[in-house]
Amino acid sequence: MNMRNSNWRLQAASYIKGECSSEEASSWEALMLSDDAALDVYMQVMSEIDSELPTLENLEGFTDGVLSNEEIIPYRNRIVPISSDRPRRWYERPLFHYTVAASITLMLMFSGTFDRLFPEDTHHTAPKLSQSTSYSKQLMEKTTSWLDRLKP
C-alpha cells in the first residue's frame, strides 16, 4: 500500500468517527467527489470500522425528530412558476402552437412536399382493379395452401 492510500485511510477514519475539523471534512468530501480511489478507500474503511460505530437505539424517534426539525428545508423546485397575476398572452397558449403546427403540416401536404420526399418507382406499375384479385381472396388462397402443405 502506498503512502497516499495510508494517508487517505487515516483521513477517512477520522472523518467517519467525526474527529476532524470542518475544513478537513470539507476537503475530504471534495476529494471523494473528485477521485474514485479516495471513495473506494472510504468505503473500505467504513466496512472495517462498522462494528465500532454507535447504533441508533430508537430509529422511529430519530426519524420523527429529523422530520419535525424546522431548520431542515426540503427540496424545492427551482423553476419559478408563471405568475397568475398576469394573463397569458395569445401566443403563449398551447392552442396557438397546435394551430400553427397543423397549418404548417397542411400546407406541406397540399404543396406536395411529402410526396417529393419519397419519389414513386416509375418502373413499378400497379395492377388494374379489374385484373387483380381481392385481398381477402389472396389471403384465403395463401392460408389454404399453407394448410395443404401441413397435411401429409
Residue frames relative to the residue before (quaternion, step in Angstrom):
aa qw qx qy qz dx dy dz
M 1.0000 0.0000 0.0000 0.0000 0.00 0.00 0.00
N 0.3653 -0.7521 0.5016 0.2221 3.56 -0.80 0.90
M 0.7232 -0.4701 0.3106 0.3994 3.52 -1.36 0.27
R 0.6295 0.5554 -0.3389 0.4249 3.56 1.04 -0.79
N 0.6836 0.4845 -0.2946 0.4596 3.60 0.90 -0.90
S 0.6416 0.5079 -0.3390 0.4641 3.60 1.02 -0.72
N 0.6269 0.5145 -0.3320 0.4816 3.58 1.07 -0.72
W 0.6533 0.5077 -0.3111 0.4675 3.57 1.00 -0.82
R 0.6216 0.5412 -0.3466 0.4479 3.58 1.03 -0.72
L 0.6519 0.5001 -0.3120 0.4770 3.59 1.01 -0.82
Q 0.6535 0.5042 -0.3139 0.4693 3.58 0.97 -0.85
A 0.6605 0.5069 -0.3142 0.4560 3.58 0.94 -0.85
A 0.6520 0.5150 -0.3216 0.4541 3.58 0.95 -0.82
S 0.6801 0.4624 -0.3021 0.4820 3.59 0.90 -0.84
Y 0.6172 0.5369 -0.3450 0.4602 3.60 1.09 -0.64
I 0.6783 0.4943 -0.2938 0.4575 3.57 0.89 -0.94
K 0.7156 0.4414 -0.2528 0.4787 3.58 0.93 -0.85
G 0.4545 -0.7059 0.4359 0.3243 3.60 1.26 -0.23
E 0.4535 0.7093 -0.4253 0.3320 3.58 1.16 0.52
C 0.6292 0.5360 -0.3497 0.4411 3.63 1.19 -0.02
S 0.5815 -0.5771 0.4399 0.3678 3.55 -1.28 0.36
S 0.6667 -0.5097 0.3532 0.4136 3.56 -1.26 0.25
E 0.6197 0.5345 -0.3469 0.4582 3.60 1.10 -0.63
E 0.6573 0.4955 -0.3056 0.4786 3.57 0.99 -0.86
A 0.6397 0.5297 -0.3232 0.4536 3.57 1.02 -0.79
S 0.6845 0.4727 -0.2976 0.4684 3.59 0.88 -0.86
S 0.6445 0.4967 -0.3385 0.4727 3.61 1.02 -0.66
W 0.6410 0.5098 -0.3273 0.4713 3.62 1.04 -0.73
E 0.6389 0.5161 -0.3273 0.4673 3.60 1.01 -0.75
A 0.6465 0.5027 -0.3179 0.4778 3.59 1.00 -0.80
L 0.6401 0.5226 -0.3230 0.4613 3.59 1.02 -0.76
M 0.6596 0.4983 -0.3111 0.4689 3.60 0.96 -0.82
L 0.6543 0.5086 -0.3189 0.4599 3.58 1.05 -0.69
S 0.7455 0.4118 -0.2254 0.4731 3.59 1.04 -0.70
D 0.7873 0.2568 -0.1283 0.5456 3.64 1.09 -0.56
D 0.3818 -0.7497 0.4977 0.2108 3.58 -0.62 1.15
A 0.6000 0.5629 -0.3655 0.4354 3.59 1.10 -0.61
A 0.6383 0.5129 -0.3252 0.4730 3.59 1.02 -0.74
L 0.6371 0.5133 -0.3232 0.4756 3.58 1.03 -0.74
D 0.6290 0.5271 -0.3318 0.4652 3.60 1.03 -0.74
V 0.6392 0.5119 -0.3205 0.4762 3.58 1.00 -0.84
Y 0.6356 0.5312 -0.3251 0.4563 3.58 0.96 -0.84
M 0.6713 0.4936 -0.3009 0.4638 3.58 0.91 -0.92
Q 0.6380 0.5193 -0.3298 0.4631 3.62 1.02 -0.74
V 0.6700 0.4863 -0.2972 0.4757 3.56 0.90 -0.93
M 0.6273 0.5421 -0.3344 0.4480 3.58 1.01 -0.77
S 0.6849 0.4637 -0.2945 0.4787 3.60 0.94 -0.82
E 0.6416 0.5326 -0.3303 0.4424 3.62 1.09 -0.63
I 0.7912 0.3013 -0.1618 0.5070 3.61 0.88 -0.88
D 0.2774 0.7938 -0.4984 0.2108 3.57 1.22 0.39
S 0.6797 0.4981 -0.3019 0.4459 3.60 0.95 -0.80
E 0.6444 0.5314 -0.3196 0.4475 3.61 1.18 -0.47
L 0.6044 0.5876 -0.3537 0.4053 3.58 1.17 -0.47
P 0.5120 -0.6433 0.4603 0.3349 3.60 -1.04 0.66
T 0.3215 -0.7296 0.5709 0.1959 3.54 -1.22 0.54
L 0.4929 -0.6334 0.5043 0.3186 3.54 -1.22 0.45
E 0.3704 -0.7431 0.5169 0.2084 3.55 -0.83 0.99
N 0.7954 0.1709 -0.0570 0.5786 3.56 0.90 -0.98
L 0.2105 -0.8225 0.5181 0.1033 3.57 0.03 1.27
E 0.6691 0.4991 -0.3093 0.4556 3.59 0.92 -0.83
G 0.6390 0.5184 -0.3245 0.4666 3.57 1.03 -0.75
F 0.6350 0.5203 -0.3216 0.4718 3.57 1.03 -0.79
T 0.6573 0.5085 -0.3055 0.4649 3.58 0.93 -0.90
D 0.6607 0.4972 -0.3081 0.4705 3.57 0.92 -0.86
G 0.6441 0.5280 -0.3201 0.4516 3.58 1.03 -0.76
V 0.6556 0.4936 -0.3150 0.4768 3.56 0.98 -0.79
L 0.6902 0.4863 -0.2892 0.4511 3.58 0.90 -0.87
S 0.7051 0.4487 -0.2748 0.4754 3.60 1.06 -0.62
N 0.4949 0.6555 -0.4318 0.3728 3.60 1.24 -0.16
E 0.3390 -0.7788 0.4988 0.1725 3.56 -0.68 1.12
E 0.5950 0.5789 -0.3693 0.4177 3.60 1.19 -0.31
I 0.6289 0.5067 -0.3382 0.4831 3.58 1.19 -0.43
I 0.1646 -0.7992 0.5757 0.0530 3.54 -0.60 1.19
P 0.3816 -0.7289 0.5110 0.2490 3.60 -0.70 0.97
Y 0.6582 -0.5020 0.3804 0.4124 3.55 -1.27 0.35
R 0.1046 -0.7816 0.6135 0.0429 3.51 -0.92 0.92
N 0.5370 -0.6232 0.4670 0.3243 3.52 -1.08 0.78
R 0.3613 -0.7682 0.4913 0.1951 3.57 -0.79 1.00
I 0.5322 0.6107 -0.4209 0.4082 3.58 1.23 -0.15
V 0.3474 -0.7381 0.5432 0.1987 3.52 -0.76 1.06
P 0.3786 -0.7317 0.5076 0.2523 3.60 -0.64 1.01
I 0.5556 -0.5920 0.4641 0.3543 3.54 -1.19 0.59
S 0.4913 -0.6781 0.4666 0.2846 3.51 -0.86 0.99
S 0.3771 -0.7351 0.5200 0.2167 3.55 -0.88 0.95
D 0.4916 0.6636 -0.4336 0.3604 3.59 1.27 -0.11
R 0.7461 0.3570 -0.1903 0.5288 3.54 0.99 -0.85
P 0.3833 -0.7146 0.5232 0.2619 3.61 -0.75 0.90
R 0.5696 -0.5981 0.4390 0.3536 3.55 -1.17 0.61
R 0.4538 -0.6497 0.5315 0.2990 3.50 -1.15 0.67
W 0.6611 -0.5382 0.3384 0.3984 3.58 -1.15 0.50
Y 0.7098 0.4476 -0.2726 0.4706 3.60 1.02 -0.68
E 0.6041 0.5414 -0.3653 0.4566 3.62 1.26 0.06
R 0.5698 0.6088 -0.3784 0.4018 3.58 1.22 -0.16
P 0.5616 -0.6308 0.4167 0.3362 3.60 -1.01 0.76
L 0.5957 0.5805 -0.3687 0.4151 3.60 1.04 -0.66
F 0.6153 0.5409 -0.3426 0.4599 3.59 1.06 -0.71
H 0.6757 0.4933 -0.2971 0.4602 3.59 0.87 -0.91
Y 0.6433 0.5097 -0.3214 0.4723 3.60 0.99 -0.80
T 0.6493 0.5195 -0.3161 0.4567 3.58 0.98 -0.83
V 0.6521 0.5031 -0.3150 0.4717 3.58 0.93 -0.85
A 0.6638 0.5028 -0.3091 0.4594 3.61 0.90 -0.90
A 0.6611 0.4940 -0.3092 0.4726 3.60 0.95 -0.83
S 0.6430 0.5246 -0.3256 0.4531 3.60 0.98 -0.77
I 0.6595 0.4957 -0.3072 0.4742 3.57 0.94 -0.85
T 0.6412 0.5230 -0.3232 0.4592 3.59 0.98 -0.82
L 0.6692 0.4888 -0.3027 0.4707 3.59 0.89 -0.88
M 0.6349 0.5279 -0.3319 0.4562 3.59 0.97 -0.79
L 0.6775 0.4758 -0.2946 0.4773 3.59 0.95 -0.83
M 0.6270 0.5346 -0.3401 0.4531 3.59 1.04 -0.68
F 0.7337 0.4312 -0.2459 0.4639 3.58 0.77 -1.00
S 0.6477 0.5055 -0.3373 0.4594 3.61 1.12 -0.43
G 0.5052 -0.6794 0.4078 0.3418 3.59 1.24 -0.22
T 0.3449 0.7595 -0.4921 0.2491 3.59 1.20 0.28
F 0.6657 0.4971 -0.3108 0.4616 3.57 0.94 -0.81
D 0.6179 0.5376 -0.3466 0.4573 3.60 1.11 -0.62
R 0.6669 0.5044 -0.3027 0.4574 3.58 1.05 -0.70
L 0.5632 0.6015 -0.3899 0.4110 3.58 1.19 -0.39
F 0.7800 0.1673 -0.0716 0.5987 3.57 1.06 -0.80
P 0.1557 -0.8186 0.5437 0.1002 3.60 0.13 1.20
E 0.5267 -0.6447 0.4621 0.3056 3.53 -1.14 0.74
D 0.4635 -0.6331 0.5382 0.3077 3.53 -1.23 0.54
T 0.3266 -0.7857 0.4939 0.1789 3.61 -0.50 1.18
H 0.6368 0.5430 -0.3339 0.4337 3.61 1.16 -0.48
H 0.6864 0.4615 -0.2768 0.4892 3.53 1.12 -0.55
T 0.0570 -0.7917 0.6080 0.0181 3.54 -0.69 1.04
A 0.4535 -0.6864 0.5007 0.2693 3.54 -0.95 0.87
P 0.4969 -0.6489 0.4720 0.3306 3.62 -0.99 0.73
K 0.5401 -0.6214 0.4554 0.3386 3.52 -1.12 0.63
L 0.6283 -0.5839 0.3688 0.3582 3.52 -1.11 0.68
S 0.6679 0.5059 -0.3212 0.4414 3.57 0.95 -0.75
Q 0.6950 0.4730 -0.2765 0.4656 3.61 1.10 -0.65
S 0.6817 0.4978 -0.2994 0.4448 3.59 1.03 -0.65
T 0.4037 -0.6835 0.5474 0.2648 3.53 -1.20 0.59
S 0.6023 -0.5799 0.3999 0.3757 3.54 -1.16 0.45
Y 0.6305 -0.5527 0.3948 0.3756 3.55 -1.23 0.50
S 0.6445 0.5233 -0.3341 0.4462 3.56 0.98 -0.76
K 0.6486 0.5045 -0.3205 0.4713 3.60 1.03 -0.75
Q 0.6355 0.5173 -0.3259 0.4714 3.61 1.02 -0.78
L 0.6503 0.5119 -0.3095 0.4683 3.57 0.97 -0.86
M 0.6499 0.5157 -0.3114 0.4633 3.58 0.97 -0.85
E 0.6559 0.5093 -0.3132 0.4608 3.61 0.95 -0.83
K 0.6619 0.4949 -0.3096 0.4703 3.60 0.94 -0.84
T 0.6552 0.5120 -0.3175 0.4558 3.58 0.97 -0.80
T 0.6850 0.4704 -0.2980 0.4698 3.58 0.88 -0.87
S 0.6351 0.5042 -0.3482 0.4703 3.62 1.01 -0.65
W 0.6300 0.5201 -0.3344 0.4699 3.59 1.05 -0.68
L 0.6602 0.4903 -0.3040 0.4809 3.59 0.98 -0.84
D 0.6299 0.5337 -0.3368 0.4527 3.61 1.03 -0.73
R 0.6516 0.5059 -0.3190 0.4666 3.59 1.06 -0.70
L 0.6347 0.5335 -0.3346 0.4478 3.59 1.12 -0.55
K 0.6287 0.5320 -0.3409 0.4533 3.59 1.10 -0.62
P 0.4502 -0.6988 0.4756 0.2876 3.62 -0.96 0.78
